[in-house]
Amino acid sequence: MNFPDDTIAAISTPLGHGGISIVRLSGSEALKIAASLFRSKSGRRLPVPSRKISRVGYIVDPETDSRTDEVILHLMPGPKTYTREDMAEINCHGGMMPVRAVLQLLLKHGARLADPGEFTKRAFLNGRIDLLQAEAVIDIIRSKTELSEHMAMQQLEGRLSEEIKAQISRLTDVCAHVEAYIDFPEEDIDQLTLSQISESIGLIINALDALSKGYDEGRFLREGVSVAIVGKPNVGKSSLMNSLLKRDRAIVTDLPGTTRDVLEEMLNIKGLPVRIMDTAGIREAHDLAEVEGVRRSLRALEGADAVIAVLDSGRPADAADMELLEKVSFKKTIVVLNKADQRPDADIREIAGVAIRQDDSGAEVVQMHENSSEMPLLRISALTGHGLDKLKDVLYSICLDPSTALSADTILITNVRHKDLIDSSVAALSEAMASINRRDPYEITAISIREALDRLGQITGAVTTDDILNKIFSDFCIGK
């Protein structure tokens, strides 16, 4: 069984060849264990320090007096450390053997191997960061673009924590006001006071709703947007993917049905991570491999965040094209007319075969039904690259709102755990509002407000359980 006062050790750099590898320790015995294994260049032992020091020397096995590696040792007494505990970091030579040998010595002399994310978990438990900030650490590690790293840094710096804590503070005031009348039942809340309480709850609901509505944008920045390129065989899907990536990732031939599987690659569009997927042509399959390819294409289409539906501008759309547009009409979709280099004067209405109109900006859009989404319509040539910059711009704009996502004042939630808790808080506060309007006993209203407070507290970690913490930190790598 692991105990919170154990001294933990782990390799904090990826295993493999490199300039250096780092082993870190944290806990009450961290300084003592590290110092006991260290020898200076002259062979002297190192006393346990009372302040931060760095020394060059060797890690030595005390039993054999053999040198394991030449290192730089950093000893850092708490509480001004990452975990607020005594910490040590050992910079070894990069490579598999030196760093593993150093770790084994640490474990042999009193440390235990850290659990995934245990260093960051201790930083949370010791009050250096809250749970939102702890989760931001893994987002920074996994960030795919400069923009996604920027949003994660905002969370690590406490921007989202400050907003959630501000709503908790406002809601606590409301709750105290309501519960005061429970404690003093002879005092009745007048209509003016009830209106003020309702107004305060309404403002909190609006603030939380605004955070919840930004989740898709935040998720796209954190995880990336999955974009499926779909269409009939031989309309140029693989050529489009190659042109977007600027390299030959997909095989391109004149034979229909060349692509039999879903190919995936990452693309950076102005800081937005995009997972682009080239799919098999959607048609009536002619063999088992193509049947499976079409099935996978439809599954990729179903799970995609956005879609690029490719039509061939060299021929009028047919029933299969119309069926495809029907399938994607309720998603974030861009309809592209490829091979514009072959037919630059093509009549778009003839090709698309559907009613096309201009939006407020003058751009052409396709809308299959009154309730379906408007789909931007673009002419491109995957062969020459014509229209690809416009395609990237439109793809970016349908996924992110440039006026908010790039603003220094924007706070976006990126984690589904946060969204679910915010949404359940809003539901509880909406019930509290309904309770006030029904003139229910104040205890009923207070229960709903307390429920909302509990949900918001779970976001920052003010209210949590071991199961929640274990799940969150299990996603971390060992050594972080």
N, C-alpha and C positions, 0 to 999 in steps of 0.2 A: 504494500500500500504506500502511495506517495503522500507526503505531508508538506504543508505549505512552508515549513521552516527548513526543509531540506536544502542543501546546496546543490544546485543543478549545473550541468555542463553540457555543451553541444557544439558541433561544428556549425558556424554561421555563414560559411561561404559554400558555393556549390562544389561538390566533389569533382576532381579532375585536375588537369594541369593548368597552372596559372602563376602569376607573380607571387602572390601570397595566399595563404589560407588562414582563417581566423577561428580560434576556439574561444568561447566565452564562458565564464562562470558567474553565478549569482547566488548569494546566500550568506549566512553568518560565518561560514568557514571558507568562503571563496578566497580571501586574501591569504589566509593561513595555508591552504592547500597549494595555491599557486606559488607562494614564496618558498614553501618547503621543497619544491621541485626545481627551483631556479638556482643557477650558479653564475656568478659574474665571469668575465673573461679571465680574471685572476684566480677563480675557483672559490671566491668567498660566497657565503650564504647571504640571503637577503632577509632582514628583519621585516615583520609586518608593519607597514607604514601607517601613519595617522593622517596623511594627506596624499593627494594624487601624485604618482611618480611613474616614470617610464624608464626601463633599463634594457640594455642590450646584453645578451649572454646566452646561456644554454639551458634547455630543459634536460634534467639528469634523472635517471632511474636510481633512487637512493640505495636499492638493494645491490645493484651491480656497479654503481658509480659510472655507468656508461652514458655518454651524451646521446640524446635522442634527436635533437635538432638545435640549430642556432636560431634564436628568436628575439623579438622585441616584446617585452612584457609590460603591460599597462595595469597598474593596481589603482583602483578607484574606490575609496571608502564612501559609503552612503552618507546622507540620503541624496546627494546631488548626482545621481546616476540614472540610467534608463529605467531601472526597476525600483529605485529608491532603496536598494539594498547594497551591501558591499559587492563590488563586481571586479572581475579581472578579465582581461583580453590578452590572448597570446597570438602574436603574429608569426606564423610559421612559414617555411618555404612552401610554395604552392606544389601540390602533388598529393597523390593518394596516401602514400606510406607515412610521410612525416606527420601529417595532421591526425591520422588515425592513431599513430603511436602516442602522440601527446594526449589525445583524448583518453586512450586506455589507461595511461598513467594517472590522469585526474580521477577517473572512475575507480581505479584501484585504491586511491588514497583518500577516499571519503566523499566524493561527489557522486551523484547519480545522473543518468542520462535524462535530459529535459524532455518533457512531453511537447508535442507540436504547439507552437505559440506560447509556451509557458513563460518566456521572458516578458512578452507583451501582456500576458494575463497578470503577471505579478505587478507590472506597472499600473494596470487597472485596479487591482485589489489594494495596492498601496496608495491609491489616490492621486497618482501623477497624471493620469488621463482618465476620461470617462469611456463608456463602452463605444460610443460613436467614434471617438478618436482612435480607440483600439482597432475597430473595424477598418478605419481609414488606412491603417498601416498595410494591411494586405492589399487594399486597393492600389496603393502607391507601388507596391512590389509588382503587381500584375498589370499596371497601366500600360497601354499599348501606344499611346500618342502623347504629345506634349499637353494637349487640351485635357485628356483624361487624367493625366498626372496632376494638372493644375486643380481640377475639381476635387481630387482626392486630398491634395494639400490643404485646400480650404476646409475640408472636414477635419483633417488632423489638427489644424490651427484652431478649431473650435467654433467655426462660423455656424454650422448646423446645430451644434450643442447650445450655443447662445440663443438661437431662435427657439428651440424646443424648451429650454429652461425659462425663457421669457413667457411662453404660453403657459407653462406649469405655474409660474409665479402669479400670472393673472387669474388663472383658474383656481389657484389656492385661495386667493382673496375672495372670489365668488363663493367658493365652498364655505369659507369661514363665515361669510355673511349669512348664508342660508342656515348653517348649523347653529348660528347664534339664536335664531328664532326657534330652533328645536329645543335648545337649552332653556329658553325663556318663553314657554308656550303662551303666557298671558299677553305677550307682545305680538300683534298681528302685522304682517308686512302690508303696507299700503300699496295701492296700485302703482304709484310713481316708482317706489322702490322695486317692485316686481318688474316694471318696464326697464329699469336700469340694469337689473340682473340679466334679463333676457337680452338686452342690447350687448352687454359684456360677453355673454355666451356666444351671441351671433358673431361678434368680432373675432373671437377665438376660432370659431368654426371656419370663418372666411380665411383666416391665416393658415389654418391646417389644410384646408381644401386647396389653397394655392400651392402648398408644398406637395400634396398628393398629385396634383395635376402635372407637376414637373417631373414625375417619376420616369415616364418613358424616355424623356431627353436624358435624364441622369443615368438611366440603365444603358442607353445607347453609348454614352461616354465611358461607362464603367466596363461593359461587357462587349461592346461593339454591335453594329447593326448587321443582321444577317440579310443579305440581298440575293434573291434567286433570279437568275437569268433564264427565262422560259420562252418557249415558242415551238413551232413545228420543226421538223428536221430541215437542215440546210438553209435556215434563214440567217445564219451568221452568229449564233450564240457563242461558239467557241472563239471565233475571230474577235468578237467584242470583248470577251474576257482577256484574251491575249493583248489586245490593244489597251485596255484599261491598266493591265499589269505592266505593259511595255516589255513583255518577254513571252516566249512561246511556252506557255504552261499547258495548254490543251492542244490535242492533235486536231488538225484541220485538213479535211479532204473534200472533194466534190461529191463523195458518196453519202447519201442520206443515212442517218443512224450511226455515224462514226462514234459519237459519244455514247457510252453505255452505262456510265456511272456518274455520280455527282462529284465534281471536282471543286475543292475549296481552297481559297487563298485569302490572305489579309491585304487590305488596301487602306492607305491613309488619305482621306479626303479632307483637307484643311483642318486636321486635328481630330476628325471623326473616324474611329476605327470601323472599318467595313469588312465583313467576312463575305466575300463575293463567291457565289456558287454557280458553276456552269452545269446545266442539267441536260439529260438526254432529251431528244426531240419528242414532243408529246404527239403521238399518233397511234393508229391501230398497229400493234406490234406484229412482227413477222416471225420471231423465234423467241425461245425462252429467255435468252440473255436480254433481248430488247424489252420483253415483257417486264422483267425485273428492273431494267433501267427506267422505263416509264413509271413504274410504281414508285421508285425512289424519287423521281422528279416530282411527282404529285405530292409525296410526303415532304420534300424540301419546300415546295410551294406552300403547303399548308402551314409549315412552321416558320416561314420567313417573316421578318419584320417589314420588309419592303420587296417590291418585285419590279424587274425590268422585263416587260413583255415585248418580244421582238417580232415584228412583221417584216415581210419582204416587200420593199417598195417596187420591185420589178413585176409584181403580179397582184391582181385584185385579191382582197381578203375573201376567204371562203368560210364555210360553216365551221370548220375546225378552228379558224382564227376567232370567229365570233364566240365559240364555246369557251376558248381560252380567256377572252376578255371578260366573259361572264364570270369565270372562276375568280379572276383577280380584281373584280370591280369593287369589292368591299375592303381591299387592302390599300396600303400606301403604294401606288403603282405608277410607273412611268411607261407609256407606250412609245416605242421607238420604231421608226420606219427605216430599216437598214438598207444598205446598198444604194444610197442616194447618189453615189458616183456613177451608177449605171443608168439611172433615170432621174436626173436632177429636176426635170420639168413635170414629174408625175403629179397627177391630181390627187391631193391628199384624201379628198372625200371618196374618190373612186377606190383608193387603196384601203382605207379604213373601213368603208362599208357601213359606217354608223354616223349618227348625227354628231357634228363637231361644231363647237362654238368657241368664242373668245371669252376669256375671263376678264376681270377688271383691269388687268395689266396689259391686255391685248394678246396674251399668249393663247395658243390653241389648246383646248382640252377636250377629252372624250368623257362623256357621262352616259353609262349604259342605261341607267334607270333614274327615276326622280330621287330615290333615297340612297343611291349608291354614290361613292366618292367620285370627285372629279379627277381624271387621270391626265396629267400633262402629256402633250403629244410633241415628239421631237423627230426631226430628220437627222440621220447620222450616216456615216460610212465607217464601219469598223476597219475597212481596208486602208483608207487614206487618213483616218483619224478625224475627219470632219464631224463637228458637233459633239465630240467627246467631252470637251471642257464644259460645254453647256449642260451635258448630261450629268456631270459630276456636281455642278452647281445646283441643279434641280434636285438631285438625290439628296444633297446636303440639306436643302431648304425644306424638303418634305419630312425630314427626320428631326432637324433642330431648328428652333426659332432663333435666327441670328441676333435678334434684338434682345434676347434674354440669355441664351446660353453663353454668349461671349462677354456679358456684362460683368464688371467687377463686383456688382452688388447682388448678383444672382446667387441664390442658394438652392441647389438641387439635391433631392434625395436620390440615391443610386442603388439602394438595397431594398429588396422586396420585404424583408423583415420590418424595416422602418415604415414602408408604405402600409402594410397590413395593420400595424399598430396605430398609425395615424388615422387610417380609415375607421378602425374600430372605436377610436376616441371620438371621431366626428359622429359616428352612429350613437354613441352613448350621450353625447352633448345634445344631439337632435332629440333624443328621448327626454332629456332634461327639459328642453324647451317645450316639448309637448306636455310634459308633466306640469309645468308652470301654467300653461294655457288652460289645462283642465282643472287647475286649482287643486291638484292632488295634495295630500299631506306633505309637508316639507321633507320628511324622512325619505319619501320616494324620490324626490328631486335630488336629494343629497346622495343617494345610492348611485344614480347615474353619473353625477359629477365625480364621485370617488372612483367609479369604474374608469372614467376618462383619464383621471389623474394617474391611476395605476398603469394604464396602457402607455401613457407618455413617459412615465418613470421607467418602464421596461426598455424604452429606446436608449436612454442615457445610461442605464445600468443602476439607477437609484433603487429600482425594484427589479429583482432578477432571481433566478434559481440556478443551481449547479448544472441542471440539464441544459439550460440555455447557454451558459458560459462554455460548457464542454463542447457543444455543437459549434459555436462561433469560433473558438480557438482551434478546433480540430482541422479547420481549413488552412491554418498557418503551416509553414514549413518548420521543421525542428531547427532550433537555433535562433528563432525570431521571437 
